Amino acid sequence: MAYTLREAYKTFAKRRGTHVAAITTIASSLFVLSLFALGTINLVKIMRELYPKMDMTVFLKDDIGLKERREIEELLESSGVVEQYQYISKETALQEFKSEMAESPELFEALDINPLPASFQVQIHTPYQQSDDLLKLASELERMGGVDDVRYRGRLLERLQKIFSGAVLIDTILGISLCLAMIYVVSNTVGLLVYSRRNEVEIMKLVGATDSFIKKPFLIVGLIQGALGGTFAALLLYAFYLIVRARVSAVVFPGTMLIGGLIAFGALLGLLGSLVSVRKFLKT
């Protein structure tokens, strides 16, 4: 083991400029990839926060009749997705609004009429908060004569779900592309090192050294390159997080899990890149 580590250090000490370029490439690639991953993680957080807040508000027209109101109630009761609902009259809505704005009574002095609509506050059963049945209920309510508007956070969640699907797709494509690029960079870097020491490698093979013994120093070099690249990427990502958090306090950062993952992932890619290069050289 001591010999392997010593040879790895000697190999790493050569062509320092090449190593720096490889580490920089790995760090920048992992940083870009981690930015998209961090964005996706925060999008998931927003979606989870919206799940328990999926209540629906059905705003009614001012000229709605008792018959139309009863039809709306029958639809809510028969839908199967509604846990409970409450009718809020125009007068009640105004009183609640005045209560919320008690510190600014001057806002109501000039009001000759009540501008707030009557509504139904609808609470949705948790299992149906993302279902097609909820969408169907909202669509049916919008078509009813006495309904002016239907609002619920599910629509926002639908948009976020589409964005999330797109983000996952981008993460996957970008991740595969950058991983292949990083493996290629490490492979070429280690390949240059192996080629520069080809005479030593040939002599070692002639005296009976196994391929496994010859590979180890070069594999460790690739591992170090990847780990250093992952470390620098993690530091850049954390600095970016601190800058963003100064403006948006709600942003989430997985901390040790993400930092450790970047370092481990970088090391793995470096190891794969060096393995590809050394195996190719030893077969020739």
C-alpha positions in Angstrom: 0.0 0.0 0.0 2.9 2.4 0.9 4.4 1.8 -2.6 1.0 2.4 -4.3 0.5 5.7 -2.4 4.1 6.9 -3.1 3.7 6.1 -6.8 0.3 7.8 -6.9 1.9 11.0 -5.4 4.8 10.9 -7.9 2.3 10.5 -10.7 0.1 13.3 -9.4 3.1 15.6 -9.0 3.8 15.3 -12.7 2.0 17.5 -15.2 0.4 19.7 -12.5 -1.1 22.0 -15.1 -2.9 19.1 -16.6 -4.3 18.0 -13.2 -5.4 21.6 -12.4 -7.3 21.7 -15.7 -9.0 18.4 -15.1 -9.9 19.3 -11.5 -11.3 22.7 -12.7 -13.4 21.0 -15.4 -14.8 18.5 -12.9 -15.5 21.2 -10.3 -17.3 23.4 -12.8 -19.3 20.6 -14.2 -20.4 19.3 -10.8 -21.3 22.8 -9.7 -23.6 23.3 -12.7 -25.2 19.9 -12.1 -25.6 20.6 -8.4 -27.3 24.0 -9.1 -30.0 22.2 -11.1 -30.3 19.6 -8.3 -30.6 22.3 -5.6 -33.3 24.0 -7.7 -35.2 20.7 -8.0 -35.0 20.0 -4.3 -36.4 23.4 -3.4 -39.2 22.9 -6.0 -40.1 19.6 -4.2 -40.2 21.5 -0.9 -42.7 24.1 -2.3 -44.9 21.4 -3.7 -44.9 19.5 -0.4 -45.9 22.7 1.5 -48.8 23.2 -0.9 -50.3 19.7 -0.4 -52.0 20.4 2.9 -53.3 23.7 1.5 -55.4 22.5 -1.3 -58.7 24.0 -0.2 -61.0 25.4 -2.9 -62.9 28.7 -2.9 -66.0 29.0 -5.1 -66.9 32.6 -5.7 -70.6 33.2 -6.5 -72.3 35.8 -8.7 -74.2 38.6 -6.9 -77.5 37.7 -8.6 -77.3 34.0 -7.8 -80.7 32.5 -6.8 -81.5 30.0 -4.0 -82.0 27.2 -6.5 -78.6 27.7 -8.1 -77.0 27.9 -4.8 -78.6 24.6 -3.8 -77.4 23.0 -7.0 -73.9 23.9 -6.1 -74.3 22.4 -2.7 -75.7 19.2 -4.1 -72.7 19.0 -6.5 -70.2 19.5 -3.6 -72.0 16.9 -1.5 -72.1 14.3 -4.2 -68.6 14.8 -5.7 -66.9 12.4 -3.2 -63.8 14.6 -3.0 -65.2 17.3 -0.6 -64.6 16.7 3.1 -66.7 19.7 4.2 -67.8 23.1 2.9 -69.1 26.4 4.4 -71.2 29.1 2.8 -69.8 32.6 3.3 -72.3 35.4 2.6 -71.4 38.8 1.2 -72.1 40.3 4.6 -69.9 37.8 6.5 -67.1 38.2 3.9 -67.2 42.0 4.5 -67.2 41.6 8.3 -64.2 39.2 8.1 -62.3 41.6 5.8 -63.0 44.5 8.2 -61.8 42.4 11.1 -58.5 41.6 9.2 -58.1 45.3 8.3 -59.1 46.7 11.7 -56.0 48.9 11.8 -57.2 50.8 8.6 -60.9 51.7 9.1 -60.6 54.6 6.7 -60.5 52.1 3.9 -64.3 51.4 4.4 -65.5 55.0 5.0 -66.0 55.6 1.3 -67.7 52.3 0.5 -71.4 52.7 -0.4 -71.8 49.0 -1.4 -70.3 45.7 -0.5 -67.8 44.7 -3.2 -67.0 41.3 -1.8 -68.8 38.2 -3.4 -70.4 35.4 -1.5 -68.6 32.1 -1.7 -68.2 28.5 -0.6 -65.1 27.6 1.3 -64.4 24.0 0.4 -62.1 21.6 2.1 -60.8 18.7 0.0 -60.2 15.1 1.2 -56.4 14.6 1.3 -56.4 11.5 -1.1 -58.1 13.6 -3.8 -55.8 16.7 -3.6 -54.0 15.7 -6.8 -56.7 13.6 -8.5 -58.5 14.0 -11.7 -61.7 14.0 -9.7 -60.7 17.3 -8.2 -60.1 18.8 -11.7 -63.5 17.4 -12.8 -65.2 19.1 -9.8 -63.6 22.4 -10.5 -64.5 22.2 -14.2 -68.2 21.4 -13.4 -68.4 24.2 -10.9 -67.1 26.7 -13.4 -69.8 25.7 -15.8 -72.6 26.4 -13.3 -74.7 29.5 -13.8 -74.3 31.0 -10.3 -70.5 30.5 -10.1 -68.3 33.5 -10.9 -64.9 31.9 -10.3 -63.2 28.8 -8.8 -59.8 29.0 -7.2 -57.7 26.4 -5.7 -54.0 25.7 -5.2 -54.2 22.6 -7.3 -53.8 24.7 -10.4 -50.6 26.2 -9.1 -49.5 22.7 -8.2 -50.2 21.4 -11.7 -47.9 24.1 -13.1 -45.3 23.3 -10.5 -45.6 19.6 -11.4 -45.0 20.3 -15.0 -42.0 22.5 -14.1 -40.8 19.7 -11.8 -41.0 17.1 -14.6 -39.1 19.4 -16.9 -36.5 20.0 -14.2 -36.0 16.2 -13.6 -35.6 15.7 -17.4 -33.0 18.5 -17.6 -31.2 17.1 -14.6 -31.1 13.7 -16.2 -29.9 14.9 -19.6 -27.4 17.4 -18.1 -26.2 14.8 -15.6 -25.5 12.1 -18.2 -23.8 14.6 -20.5 -21.6 16.1 -17.8 -20.7 12.7 -16.4 -19.5 11.5 -19.8 -17.5 14.7 -20.2 -15.9 14.4 -16.8 -15.0 10.7 -17.4 -13.5 11.7 -20.8 -11.4 14.5 -19.2 -10.1 12.2 -16.4 -9.5 9.4 -18.9 -7.4 11.7 -21.1 -5.5 13.1 -18.2 -4.6 9.7 -16.7 -3.9 8.5 -20.2 -1.2 11.1 -20.7 0.3 10.1 -17.3 0.3 6.4 -18.3 1.8 7.2 -21.7 4.6 9.3 -20.1 5.5 6.4 -17.9 5.0 3.7 -20.5 8.6 2.5 -20.3 8.3 2.0 -16.5 5.0 0.1 -17.0 6.6 -2.2 -19.7 9.5 -3.0 -17.4 7.1 -3.7 -14.5 5.1 -6.1 -16.7 8.3 -7.8 -17.8 9.4 -8.5 -14.3 6.0 -10.0 -13.4 3.9 -7.2 -12.0 0.2 -7.8 -12.3 -2.2 -5.5 -14.1 -3.9 -4.8 -10.8 -0.6 -3.7 -9.2 0.2 -1.4 -12.1 -3.3 0.1 -12.2 -3.5 1.1 -8.5 -1.4 4.3 -8.5 -3.2 5.7 -11.6 -6.6 4.8 -10.2 -5.8 6.7 -7.0 -4.8 9.7 -9.1 -8.2 9.7 -10.9 -9.9 9.3 -7.5 -8.0 12.3 -6.1 -8.8 14.4 -9.1 -12.5 13.6 -8.8 -12.6 14.1 -5.1 -10.9 17.5 -5.3 -13.2 18.5 -8.1 -16.2 17.5 -6.0 -14.9 19.4 -3.0 -14.4 22.6 -4.9 -17.9 22.2 -6.5 -19.4 21.8 -3.0 -17.6 24.9 -1.7 -18.9 26.9 -4.7 -22.4 25.6 -4.2 -22.4 26.5 -0.5 -21.1 30.0 -1.3 -23.9 30.3 -3.8 -26.5 29.1 -1.2 -25.3 31.7 1.3 -25.7 34.5 -1.3 -29.2 33.4 -2.2 -30.2 32.8 1.4 -29.4 36.4 2.2 -32.2 37.4 -0.1 -34.5 34.3 0.1 -34.5 32.9 3.6 -36.8 30.0 2.8 -34.3 28.3 0.4 -33.4 24.8 1.4 -29.9 23.3 1.4 -29.4 19.6 2.2 -26.1 20.4 3.8 -23.9 17.4 4.6 -25.8 15.0 2.4 -25.3 17.2 -0.8 -21.7 18.1 0.0 -20.8 14.6 0.8 -22.6 13.4 -2.3 -20.7 15.8 -4.6 -17.4 14.7 -3.2 -18.2 11.0 -3.4 -19.7 11.4 -6.9 -16.7 13.3 -8.1 -14.4 10.6 -6.7 -16.4 7.9 -8.4 -16.3 9.6 -11.8 -12.6 10.2 -11.4 -12.1 6.5 -10.6 -14.2 5.4 -13.6 -12.3 7.8 -15.9 -8.9 6.5 -14.8 -10.1 2.9 -15.0 -11.2 3.4 -18.6 -7.8 4.9 -19.5 -5.6 2.4 -17.7 -7.6 -0.7 -19.0 -7.3 0.7 -22.6 -3.5 1.2 -22.2 -2.8 -2.2 -20.7 -4.7 -4.0 -23.4 -2.5 -2.5 -26.1 
